[in-house]
Amino acid sequence: METDLRTEYDNRASFYGKAKVIIEGNKTILISYNTQVAFIENGKAVLNGWFSTTTGRHIKEFLLQNGFKAESKKQMLKNYGK
C-alpha cells in the first residue's frame, strides 16, 4: 500500500506528493523524491542517509508520526543512521 506522507508536525500544508509511505508486510518505507530514505521494521527505525533539507523534513515527519524521537539532524543520524 502506498500513500502520500501527510503533514501533522510540520508547519507546511502538504509535501505536495514528494514524500510517499509504502507498507510492505511489517516494513514501513519512506520514499522522498523517488529515493528510499528511511524505513521502520520490527520497531526499529533506520535512515539510509540525509539527502537534503527537504528530505530531512520528510524524515522528521515520518519518525514523529511513528512515535520516534526526532529533534535534530545530528540526533536522528546518531540514533537511526546506518
N, C-alpha and C positions, 0 to 999 in steps of 0.2 A: 504494500500500500504506500502510495506517495502523496504527500500534501505539502503545501507551502508552509514555511515556518512563519507563524504569526507573531506579532509583537504583543508582549504582555509587560515586559520590564523595560524595554527600550522606548524612548520618547517619540520615535518615528511612528507614523500611522501604519506603515507597512514596509516590508523588504522588497516589494514590487516583483515578486517571483524569482528573485535572485538567490534565495535560500530555500532548499527543499528538505523534508524529512522523509526518509524511507524506512519502513518497518519490515524486516525480514526475519520471521520467527522471533527469537528473543534478542535480536540485534536491532538497535535504532541508529540510523546513519544520518549524519548531517552533510548535505551537499551544498556548497557555496560556489556560485559561478561555475557550475558543472564539475567541481572537484570535490572528492570526498575529503573533508577536513577533520571530521571527528565522528566517533561512534560511542555508543554505550552498549555493553554486553555483560550479562551476568552481574549487574550492579556496579560495573566499573566503567568510568569514562576514559577515553583515550583520544588525544589530539594527534593528528598526523602532521602538524606544523602550524605555522602562523603566516598567512599569505599576504594579508593586507589589513588595514584598519577596518575596512568594512567587513571582511571575513571575520575579524576579531569580534565585531558586534554580533555577528551571526552566532559565533561560538559561545559568547557570553549568554546570549538569549537562550540558546539550546541547553546549556548547562543549568541555568537558573530554572527553566521550565521543568527540568528533570530532577530537581532537588539537590543539585551540586553547588558547591561554593564557587563563586566567580567574581572575585574582587578586582583583580588587575591581571594584565598580560603575564607578568612575572609569576604571580601565584598560580595562574591557570597552567602555564607551561611547566612549572615545577611539580604541581600535583597530578597533571594528566598527560604531560608530554611523553613522547616515546623515548 
